[in-house]
Amino acid sequence: MFLQLMQIDDVLFIPLPFETTKESGARIAQQCADHLAAEKKNDLRFFVPISCANGYFGYVTTPEEYSIQRYEGGHTLYGPQTQPFLTRHLSKMTLEMGKEKPEPVFTGQRSYHLRAKNFITGKTVTKVERKAIFNPEFVAAKINDEPYWSFVWEDLPPYLISWGQPLVRIEESADKNLWQQSVMDGQILNDGGYDIAVLLNDESDERKTGIYETRWYNPPLEEKNKYYRFVILPQAGQNFLYSAPFH
């Protein structure tokens, strides 16, 4: 693990190879400042922890945050004493700054050979017939999972989909004739929210089409007199695609 300190004027930057919680960063910064003050070294005024620098070793949480075992604590891979361990080492390094001017230990040159793949083909698919592959299907909740409705369809290849705009929405009707946009808890039901997901399940061999699945998580389970349908919104001149109604 590479730990580093950098001073620019009266600012000390503390790069850490962790995603650092706010309280962990505050404790590290405070102890560095306290050690300097104890040694009458007050040329530093600002202490700035920086996350995800010089590698990645997961999260760093305080022992108290670790004990709760939420996401950040659960991904603090080296146990509840990670933050105190880092704090001790970094505050010690703070006192050692400026005592010596060691020669650089890095090699003069580094080369990297990164694997790369081009996802932009430059080709334009002019005609792709949107069509349903499977009608909507309800998937019951499993352990550590949520119930959802699923709809699978064929469409443009993924590199021609404009992912920055809505692709899927839910509509509802009382008689399967008059349809309107569904709203739940004041939120429009589309893939710009939390409950509608879009997955790429497969591509054709020549990347001319994509097979997509959309999932509506946490749907209402007691609306027996109301019908719903998935609506796949137009993309690149495509028409609307409507799933079969379901309830």
Secondary structure as a PSIPRED ss2 file (coil, helix, strand):
# PSIPRED VFORMAT (PSIPRED V4.0)

   1 M C   1.000  0.000  0.000
   2 F C   1.000  0.000  0.000
   3 L C   1.000  0.000  0.000
   4 Q C   1.000  0.000  0.000
   5 L C   1.000  0.000  0.000
   6 M E   0.000  0.000  1.000
   7 Q E   0.000  0.000  1.000
   8 I E   0.000  0.000  1.000
   9 D C   1.000  0.000  0.000
  10 D C   1.000  0.000  0.000
  11 V E   0.000  0.000  1.000
  12 L E   0.000  0.000  1.000
  13 F E   0.000  0.000  1.000
  14 I E   0.000  0.000  1.000
  15 P E   0.000  0.000  1.000
  16 L C   1.000  0.000  0.000
  17 P C   1.000  0.000  0.000
  18 F C   1.000  0.000  0.000
  19 E E   0.000  0.000  1.000
  20 T E   0.000  0.000  1.000
  21 T C   1.000  0.000  0.000
  22 K H   0.000  1.000  0.000
  23 E H   0.000  1.000  0.000
  24 S H   0.000  1.000  0.000
  25 G H   0.000  1.000  0.000
  26 A H   0.000  1.000  0.000
  27 R H   0.000  1.000  0.000
  28 I H   0.000  1.000  0.000
  29 A H   0.000  1.000  0.000
  30 Q H   0.000  1.000  0.000
  31 Q H   0.000  1.000  0.000
  32 C H   0.000  1.000  0.000
  33 A H   0.000  1.000  0.000
  34 D H   0.000  1.000  0.000
  35 H H   0.000  1.000  0.000
  36 L H   0.000  1.000  0.000
  37 A H   0.000  1.000  0.000
  38 A H   0.000  1.000  0.000
  39 E C   1.000  0.000  0.000
  40 K C   1.000  0.000  0.000
  41 K C   1.000  0.000  0.000
  42 N C   1.000  0.000  0.000
  43 D C   1.000  0.000  0.000
  44 L C   1.000  0.000  0.000
  45 R C   1.000  0.000  0.000
  46 F E   0.000  0.000  1.000
  47 F E   0.000  0.000  1.000
  48 V E   0.000  0.000  1.000
  49 P E   0.000  0.000  1.000
  50 I E   0.000  0.000  1.000
  51 S C   1.000  0.000  0.000
  52 C C   1.000  0.000  0.000
  53 A C   1.000  0.000  0.000
  54 N C   1.000  0.000  0.000
  55 G C   1.000  0.000  0.000
  56 Y C   1.000  0.000  0.000
  57 F C   1.000  0.000  0.000
  58 G C   1.000  0.000  0.000
  59 Y E   0.000  0.000  1.000
  60 V E   0.000  0.000  1.000
  61 T C   1.000  0.000  0.000
  62 T C   1.000  0.000  0.000
  63 P H   0.000  1.000  0.000
  64 E H   0.000  1.000  0.000
  65 E H   0.000  1.000  0.000
  66 Y H   0.000  1.000  0.000
  67 S H   0.000  1.000  0.000
  68 I H   0.000  1.000  0.000
  69 Q C   1.000  0.000  0.000
  70 R C   1.000  0.000  0.000
  71 Y H   0.000  1.000  0.000
  72 E H   0.000  1.000  0.000
  73 G H   0.000  1.000  0.000
  74 G H   0.000  1.000  0.000
  75 H C   1.000  0.000  0.000
  76 T C   1.000  0.000  0.000
  77 L C   1.000  0.000  0.000
  78 Y C   1.000  0.000  0.000
  79 G C   1.000  0.000  0.000
  80 P C   1.000  0.000  0.000
  81 Q C   1.000  0.000  0.000
  82 T H   0.000  1.000  0.000
  83 Q H   0.000  1.000  0.000
  84 P H   0.000  1.000  0.000
  85 F H   0.000  1.000  0.000
  86 L H   0.000  1.000  0.000
  87 T H   0.000  1.000  0.000
  88 R H   0.000  1.000  0.000
  89 H H   0.000  1.000  0.000
  90 L H   0.000  1.000  0.000
  91 S H   0.000  1.000  0.000
  92 K H   0.000  1.000  0.000
  93 M H   0.000  1.000  0.000
  94 T H   0.000  1.000  0.000
  95 L H   0.000  1.000  0.000
  96 E H   0.000  1.000  0.000
  97 M C   1.000  0.000  0.000
  98 G C   1.000  0.000  0.000
  99 K C   1.000  0.000  0.000
 100 E C   1.000  0.000  0.000
 101 K C   1.000  0.000  0.000
 102 P C   1.000  0.000  0.000
 103 E C   1.000  0.000  0.000
 104 P C   1.000  0.000  0.000
 105 V C   1.000  0.000  0.000
 106 F C   1.000  0.000  0.000
 107 T C   1.000  0.000  0.000
 108 G C   1.000  0.000  0.000
 109 Q C   1.000  0.000  0.000
 110 R C   1.000  0.000  0.000
 111 S C   1.000  0.000  0.000
 112 Y C   1.000  0.000  0.000
 113 H C   1.000  0.000  0.000
 114 L C   1.000  0.000  0.000
 115 R C   1.000  0.000  0.000
 116 A C   1.000  0.000  0.000
 117 K C   1.000  0.000  0.000
 118 N C   1.000  0.000  0.000
 119 F C   1.000  0.000  0.000
 120 I C   1.000  0.000  0.000
 121 T C   1.000  0.000  0.000
 122 G C   1.000  0.000  0.000
 123 K C   1.000  0.000  0.000
 124 T C   1.000  0.000  0.000
 125 V C   1.000  0.000  0.000
 126 T C   1.000  0.000  0.000
 127 K C   1.000  0.000  0.000
 128 V C   1.000  0.000  0.000
 129 E C   1.000  0.000  0.000
 130 R C   1.000  0.000  0.000
 131 K E   0.000  0.000  1.000
 132 A E   0.000  0.000  1.000
 133 I E   0.000  0.000  1.000
 134 F E   0.000  0.000  1.000
 135 N E   0.000  0.000  1.000
 136 P E   0.000  0.000  1.000
 137 E E   0.000  0.000  1.000
 138 F E   0.000  0.000  1.000
 139 V E   0.000  0.000  1.000
 140 A C   1.000  0.000  0.000
 141 A C   1.000  0.000  0.000
 142 K C   1.000  0.000  0.000
 143 I C   1.000  0.000  0.000
 144 N C   1.000  0.000  0.000
 145 D C   1.000  0.000  0.000
 146 E C   1.000  0.000  0.000
 147 P C   1.000  0.000  0.000
 148 Y E   0.000  0.000  1.000
 149 W E   0.000  0.000  1.000
 150 S E   0.000  0.000  1.000
 151 F E   0.000  0.000  1.000
 152 V E   0.000  0.000  1.000
 153 W E   0.000  0.000  1.000
 154 E E   0.000  0.000  1.000
 155 D E   0.000  0.000  1.000
 156 L C   1.000  0.000  0.000
 157 P C   1.000  0.000  0.000
 158 P H   0.000  1.000  0.000
 159 Y H   0.000  1.000  0.000
 160 L H   0.000  1.000  0.000
 161 I C   1.000  0.000  0.000
 162 S C   1.000  0.000  0.000
 163 W C   1.000  0.000  0.000
 164 G C   1.000  0.000  0.000
 165 Q C   1.000  0.000  0.000
 166 P C   1.000  0.000  0.000
 167 L C   1.000  0.000  0.000
 168 V E   0.000  0.000  1.000
 169 R E   0.000  0.000  1.000
 170 I E   0.000  0.000  1.000
 171 E E   0.000  0.000  1.000
 172 E E   0.000  0.000  1.000
 173 S E   0.000  0.000  1.000
 174 A C   1.000  0.000  0.000
 175 D C   1.000  0.000  0.000
 176 K C   1.000  0.000  0.000
 177 N C   1.000  0.000  0.000
 178 L C   1.000  0.000  0.000
 179 W C   1.000  0.000  0.000
 180 Q E   0.000  0.000  1.000
 181 Q E   0.000  0.000  1.000
 182 S C   1.000  0.000  0.000
 183 V E   0.000  0.000  1.000
 184 M E   0.000  0.000  1.000
 185 D C   1.000  0.000  0.000
 186 G C   1.000  0.000  0.000
 187 Q E   0.000  0.000  1.000
 188 I E   0.000  0.000  1.000
 189 L C   1.000  0.000  0.000
 190 N E   0.000  0.000  1.000
 191 D C   1.000  0.000  0.000
 192 G C   1.000  0.000  0.000
 193 G C   1.000  0.000  0.000
 194 Y C   1.000  0.000  0.000
 195 D C   1.000  0.000  0.000
 196 I E   0.000  0.000  1.000
 197 A E   0.000  0.000  1.000
 198 V E   0.000  0.000  1.000
 199 L E   0.000  0.000  1.000
 200 L E   0.000  0.000  1.000
 201 N E   0.000  0.000  1.000
 202 D E   0.000  0.000  1.000
 203 E E   0.000  0.000  1.000
 204 S C   1.000  0.000  0.000
 205 D C   1.000  0.000  0.000
 206 E C   1.000  0.000  0.000
 207 R C   1.000  0.000  0.000
 208 K C   1.000  0.000  0.000
 209 T C   1.000  0.000  0.000
 210 G E   0.000  0.000  1.000
 211 I E   0.000  0.000  1.000
 212 Y E   0.000  0.000  1.000
 213 E E   0.000  0.000  1.000
 214 T E   0.000  0.000  1.000
 215 R E   0.000  0.000  1.000
 216 W E   0.000  0.000  1.000
 217 Y E   0.000  0.000  1.000
 218 N C   1.000  0.000  0.000
 219 P C   1.000  0.000  0.000
 220 P C   1.000  0.000  0.000
 221 L C   1.000  0.000  0.000
 222 E C   1.000  0.000  0.000
 223 E C   1.000  0.000  0.000
 224 K C   1.000  0.000  0.000
 225 N C   1.000  0.000  0.000
 226 K C   1.000  0.000  0.000
 227 Y E   0.000  0.000  1.000
 228 Y E   0.000  0.000  1.000
 229 R E   0.000  0.000  1.000
 230 F E   0.000  0.000  1.000
 231 V E   0.000  0.000  1.000
 232 I E   0.000  0.000  1.000
 233 L C   1.000  0.000  0.000
 234 P C   1.000  0.000  0.000
 235 Q C   1.000  0.000  0.000
 236 A C   1.000  0.000  0.000
 237 G C   1.000  0.000  0.000
 238 Q C   1.000  0.000  0.000
 239 N C   1.000  0.000  0.000
 240 F C   1.000  0.000  0.000
 241 L E   0.000  0.000  1.000
 242 Y E   0.000  0.000  1.000
 243 S C   1.000  0.000  0.000
 244 A C   1.000  0.000  0.000
 245 P C   1.000  0.000  0.000
 246 F E   0.000  0.000  1.000
 247 H C   1.000  0.000  0.000
